[in-house]
Amino acid sequence: MKRPQFTPERSCLFVVALSGLIIGALLFSSLIRSVGNISSFGLCSFAPAKARAAAEYAATPTQLQSILHYATSKIVPQQSLAEISVTFDVLKTRSPCNFLVFGLGFDSLMWTSLNPHGTTLFLEEDPKWVRTIVKNTPTLNAHTVQYLTQLKEADSLLKTYRSEPLCSPSKAYLRGNYKCRLALTGLPDEVYDKEWDLIMIDAPRGYFPEAPGRMAAIFSAAVMARKRKGSGVTHVFLHDVNRRVEKMFAVEFLCRKYLVKAVGRLWHFEIPPAANVSQSDGWFC
C-alpha cells in the first residue's frame, strides 16, 4: 500500500467518522442477533436470549483496540470514508467471512475489526513495512509475498497472456502455475486452501516503472473468484482505478458487467463462479 502524508485536520475528522463506523457495526450486529433470538426463543425467553446475544456480540479485543488506536492516532487509512463504506456495507451482510487483502497499512486494523470472528489475511510485498505495521498491531494476520512482474511490463503482459493456455479462464490456476506470468504462485498455502468471500486489491505498489504493479493481483483475484465452489458471488474491491493499469486490467479480468458500484477511486465487483456463467469466447469477460 501507499505511504501517504496526512494532515492533522483530515486525521481528526476521519478518526471521528471511522470510530463511529466501527461502533455502529458493533451496535448493528448486536441488534440484529438480539432480534433473531427473540424470534427464535419467544417472548418468555427474552432475557436469556438477550444475555446470549450480548455475550456473543460483545466487542472483540481487536475491535476495542481498533477504536482506541484510531481515536488517538493522527495517521488514518488512505481510503476515504465513502470508499471504506462500500466494503463495510458488504461486510455487514457477509461477516464473519474470509477476507483477503492485498496490502498492509494504516487501515489493516480497521478491516480486521470490521470482520469479527472471520478470517482477514493481508499480503504485503515489503518485509520492512510488514514489521513496521505488525510491531504496533501484532494481532494482524500478515504475510510477505514476492511479485515477479514490474509495472513497465503491463502492456506486454496484457497483449501476450492469451498465447499461454494456462492463463485462459478454463485452465488457469495459481499454485504452481509457472507458465502463466500473471498467476501468483508463491502465496502462503492459506490463500490457496481457502475460498475468499471478499478480496481487496490495494497493493502492491504501482506508481513507478520498476514497481510490481497490480496486474498479477487482479488476474489472480479473478481466477480465485471464478473457481469458487461455495454459494454466492465473490466481492472484489479494487482501489486506485484512476490509474491506467488498474483500470485496464480490471476491465480485462474483473469485467465491467460485474461492476456494481464505483465510489471515488474504488470499484466494487461481484464475480460469480465460472460454473454459473456461460462463456462464448473462452476468455474472462
C-alpha positions as CSV (number, residue, x, y, z in Angstrom):
1,M,0.0,0.0,0.0
2,K,1.0,3.6,-0.4
3,R,2.6,5.5,2.5
4,P,0.8,8.9,2.1
5,Q,1.1,12.1,4.1
6,F,-1.7,13.1,6.4
7,T,-2.8,16.4,7.7
8,P,-3.9,16.8,11.3
9,E,-7.3,18.4,10.3
10,R,-8.1,15.5,7.9
11,S,-7.0,13.0,10.5
12,C,-9.2,14.3,13.3
13,L,-12.3,14.3,11.1
14,F,-11.6,10.9,9.7
15,V,-10.9,9.4,13.2
16,V,-14.3,10.6,14.4
17,A,-16.1,9.1,11.4
18,L,-14.1,5.9,11.5
19,S,-14.7,5.3,15.2
20,G,-18.4,5.9,14.6
21,L,-18.3,3.3,11.8
22,I,-16.8,0.7,14.0
23,I,-19.1,1.4,16.9
24,G,-22.0,1.4,14.6
25,A,-21.0,-2.1,13.3
26,L,-21.0,-3.4,16.9
27,L,-24.4,-2.0,17.7
28,F,-25.9,-3.2,14.4
29,S,-24.6,-6.7,14.9
30,S,-25.8,-6.9,18.4
31,L,-29.3,-5.5,17.5
32,I,-29.8,-8.0,14.6
33,R,-28.8,-11.0,16.7
34,S,-30.9,-9.9,19.6
35,V,-34.0,-9.6,17.3
36,G,-33.2,-13.0,15.9
37,N,-33.0,-14.6,19.3
38,I,-36.3,-13.0,20.4
39,S,-38.0,-14.6,17.4
40,S,-36.4,-18.0,17.9
41,F,-36.9,-18.4,21.6
42,G,-40.2,-16.5,22.1
43,L,-41.2,-13.7,24.5
44,C,-40.7,-15.8,27.6
45,S,-37.1,-16.4,26.6
46,F,-36.3,-12.7,26.0
47,A,-33.9,-12.2,28.9
48,P,-31.8,-15.4,28.3
49,A,-31.7,-14.6,24.6
50,K,-30.6,-11.1,25.2
51,A,-27.9,-12.3,27.6
52,R,-26.6,-14.8,25.0
53,A,-26.6,-12.1,22.3
54,A,-24.7,-9.7,24.5
55,A,-22.1,-12.3,25.3
56,E,-21.7,-13.5,21.7
57,Y,-21.6,-10.0,20.2
58,A,-19.6,-8.2,22.8
59,A,-16.8,-6.2,21.3
60,T,-13.8,-8.3,20.5
61,P,-10.4,-7.3,21.8
62,T,-9.4,-6.4,18.2
63,Q,-12.4,-4.1,17.8
64,L,-11.7,-2.3,21.1
65,Q,-8.0,-2.0,20.1
66,S,-9.1,-0.5,16.8
67,I,-11.4,2.1,18.4
68,L,-8.6,3.1,20.8
69,H,-6.0,3.2,18.0
70,Y,-7.9,5.4,15.6
71,A,-9.2,7.6,18.3
72,T,-5.7,8.5,19.4
73,S,-3.8,8.5,16.1
74,K,-3.1,11.3,13.7
75,I,-2.5,8.7,10.9
76,V,-5.6,7.3,9.3
77,P,-6.5,4.9,6.4
78,Q,-5.8,6.2,2.9
79,Q,-9.2,5.3,1.6
80,S,-11.9,7.9,2.0
81,L,-14.9,7.3,4.3
82,A,-17.1,6.9,1.3
83,E,-14.8,4.3,-0.2
84,I,-14.5,2.4,3.0
85,S,-18.2,2.3,3.4
86,V,-18.6,0.4,0.2
87,T,-16.7,-2.6,1.6
88,F,-18.2,-2.1,5.1
89,D,-21.8,-2.4,3.6
90,V,-20.8,-5.8,2.2
91,L,-19.1,-6.9,5.5
92,K,-22.3,-6.1,7.4
93,T,-24.0,-8.9,5.4
94,R,-21.2,-11.4,5.0
95,S,-19.2,-11.2,8.2
96,P,-17.9,-13.5,9.7
97,C,-16.3,-14.3,6.4
98,N,-13.0,-14.9,4.6
99,F,-11.5,-11.6,3.6
100,L,-8.2,-11.4,1.6
101,V,-6.5,-8.1,1.4
102,F,-3.6,-7.3,-1.0
103,G,-1.8,-4.7,1.0
104,L,-0.9,-3.8,4.6
105,G,-1.2,-0.3,6.0
106,F,-2.9,2.1,8.3
107,D,-6.3,0.6,7.5
108,S,-5.5,-3.0,8.3
109,L,-6.6,-3.0,12.0
110,M,-9.8,-1.4,10.8
111,W,-10.5,-4.2,8.2
112,T,-9.8,-6.9,10.8
113,S,-12.1,-5.3,13.4
114,L,-14.9,-5.0,10.8
115,N,-14.8,-8.8,10.2
116,P,-15.1,-10.1,13.8
117,H,-14.8,-13.9,14.2
118,G,-13.9,-14.1,10.5
119,T,-10.5,-14.6,8.8
120,T,-8.8,-11.5,7.5
121,L,-5.5,-12.1,5.8
122,F,-3.1,-9.4,4.5
123,L,-0.5,-9.9,1.7
124,E,2.4,-7.3,1.5
125,E,5.4,-7.1,-0.7
126,D,7.8,-5.1,1.6
127,P,9.1,-7.1,4.7
128,K,10.2,-3.9,6.4
129,W,6.8,-2.4,6.1
130,V,5.2,-5.6,7.5
131,R,7.5,-5.4,10.5
132,T,6.6,-1.7,11.0
133,I,2.9,-2.3,10.9
134,V,2.8,-5.6,12.9
135,K,5.1,-4.2,15.6
136,N,2.2,-2.0,16.8
137,T,-0.6,-4.4,15.9
138,P,0.7,-7.9,16.4
139,T,-2.7,-9.5,16.1
140,L,-2.8,-8.9,12.4
141,N,-2.5,-11.9,10.1
142,A,0.0,-10.7,7.6
143,H,2.4,-12.4,5.1
144,T,5.2,-11.1,2.9
145,V,4.8,-12.1,-0.7
146,Q,7.1,-11.7,-3.7
147,Y,5.8,-10.4,-7.1
148,L,7.6,-11.4,-10.3
149,T,6.2,-8.6,-12.5
150,Q,7.0,-4.9,-13.0
151,L,4.6,-2.2,-13.9
152,K,6.6,-1.4,-17.1
153,E,5.6,-4.8,-18.4
154,A,1.9,-4.2,-18.0
155,D,1.1,-3.6,-21.7
156,S,3.2,-6.5,-22.9
157,L,1.6,-8.9,-20.3
158,L,-1.9,-7.8,-21.4
159,K,-1.1,-8.3,-25.1
160,T,0.6,-11.7,-24.8
161,Y,-1.2,-13.6,-21.9
162,R,-3.8,-15.1,-24.3
163,S,-1.0,-17.0,-26.0
164,E,-0.4,-19.1,-22.9
165,P,-3.2,-21.7,-22.4
166,L,-2.7,-21.9,-18.7
167,C,-3.7,-18.2,-18.5
168,S,-7.1,-18.9,-20.0
169,P,-10.0,-18.9,-17.7
170,S,-10.9,-22.5,-18.3
171,K,-7.4,-23.8,-17.4
172,A,-5.9,-21.1,-15.2
173,Y,-4.9,-21.9,-11.6
174,L,-2.5,-20.3,-9.2
175,R,-0.4,-22.6,-7.1
176,G,2.4,-24.0,-9.2
177,N,1.2,-22.3,-12.5
178,Y,4.7,-21.1,-13.5
179,K,3.8,-20.9,-17.2
180,C,1.3,-18.0,-16.7
181,R,3.3,-14.9,-15.6
182,L,0.1,-13.3,-14.2
183,A,-0.6,-16.2,-11.8
184,L,0.6,-15.6,-8.2
185,T,2.4,-18.9,-7.5
186,G,4.3,-18.0,-4.3
187,L,1.4,-17.2,-1.9
188,P,1.0,-18.8,1.5
189,D,-0.9,-22.1,1.5
190,E,-3.7,-20.5,3.4
191,V,-4.5,-18.3,0.4
192,Y,-4.9,-21.3,-1.9
193,D,-6.7,-23.5,0.6
194,K,-9.5,-21.1,1.4
195,E,-12.3,-19.7,-0.6
196,W,-12.4,-15.9,-0.2
197,D,-15.7,-14.1,0.1
198,L,-14.2,-10.7,-0.2
199,I,-10.9,-9.7,-1.9
200,M,-9.5,-6.2,-1.6
201,I,-6.8,-5.1,-4.0
202,D,-4.9,-2.1,-2.7
203,A,-1.4,-3.3,-3.4
204,P,1.3,-3.9,-4.4
205,R,2.9,-0.6,-5.4
206,G,2.1,0.5,-8.9
207,Y,3.2,4.1,-9.3
208,F,6.7,3.8,-10.8
209,P,8.1,1.6,-13.7
210,E,10.0,-0.9,-11.5
211,A,7.2,-1.4,-9.0
212,P,5.4,-4.8,-9.1
213,G,2.1,-3.3,-10.3
214,R,-1.2,-4.9,-9.5
215,M,-1.5,-6.9,-12.8
216,A,-1.0,-10.3,-11.2
217,A,-3.1,-9.4,-8.1
218,I,-6.0,-8.5,-10.3
219,F,-5.6,-11.6,-12.5
220,S,-5.3,-13.9,-9.5
221,A,-8.3,-12.4,-7.8
222,A,-10.3,-13.1,-11.0
223,V,-9.1,-16.7,-11.0
224,M,-10.0,-17.2,-7.3
225,A,-13.5,-15.8,-7.8
226,R,-14.2,-17.9,-10.9
227,K,-13.1,-21.1,-9.1
228,R,-15.4,-20.5,-6.2
229,K,-17.4,-23.6,-5.2
230,G,-19.3,-22.0,-2.3
231,S,-22.6,-20.2,-2.7
232,G,-22.9,-16.6,-3.8
233,V,-20.5,-14.3,-5.6
234,T,-17.0,-13.1,-4.7
235,H,-16.8,-9.4,-3.9
236,V,-13.7,-7.9,-5.3
237,F,-12.7,-4.3,-4.4
238,L,-10.1,-2.5,-6.5
239,H,-8.6,0.7,-5.3
240,D,-6.7,3.4,-7.4
241,V,-8.8,2.8,-10.5
242,N,-7.9,6.4,-11.5
243,R,-4.6,4.8,-12.7
244,R,-4.3,3.4,-16.2
245,V,-3.0,-0.1,-15.5
246,E,-5.5,-0.8,-12.7
247,K,-8.4,0.3,-14.9
248,M,-7.1,-1.6,-17.9
249,F,-6.6,-4.9,-16.1
250,A,-9.9,-4.5,-14.2
251,V,-11.8,-4.2,-17.5
252,E,-9.9,-7.3,-18.9
253,F,-10.2,-9.7,-16.0
254,L,-12.8,-8.4,-13.5
255,C,-15.3,-7.3,-16.2
256,R,-17.4,-4.2,-16.4
257,K,-20.5,-6.4,-16.5
258,Y,-19.7,-7.4,-12.9
259,L,-19.0,-3.8,-11.7
260,V,-21.8,-3.0,-9.2
261,K,-20.5,0.2,-7.6
262,A,-17.9,2.9,-8.2
263,V,-17.1,5.4,-5.5
264,G,-14.1,7.7,-5.7
265,R,-11.1,5.6,-6.7
266,L,-12.8,2.3,-5.7
267,W,-14.6,-0.2,-7.9
268,H,-16.7,-3.0,-6.4
269,F,-17.2,-6.1,-8.5
270,E,-19.5,-9.1,-7.8
271,I,-18.0,-12.0,-9.7
272,P,-20.0,-15.3,-10.0
273,P,-18.3,-18.7,-10.1
274,A,-17.4,-19.8,-13.6
275,A,-19.9,-22.8,-13.2
276,N,-22.7,-20.3,-13.2
277,V,-21.6,-18.4,-16.3
278,S,-21.7,-19.3,-20.0
279,Q,-18.7,-18.0,-21.9
280,S,-18.8,-18.0,-25.7
281,D,-15.2,-17.0,-26.4
282,G,-13.5,-18.8,-23.6
283,W,-12.0,-15.6,-22.0
284,F,-12.7,-13.7,-18.8
285,C,-15.2,-11.1,-20.0
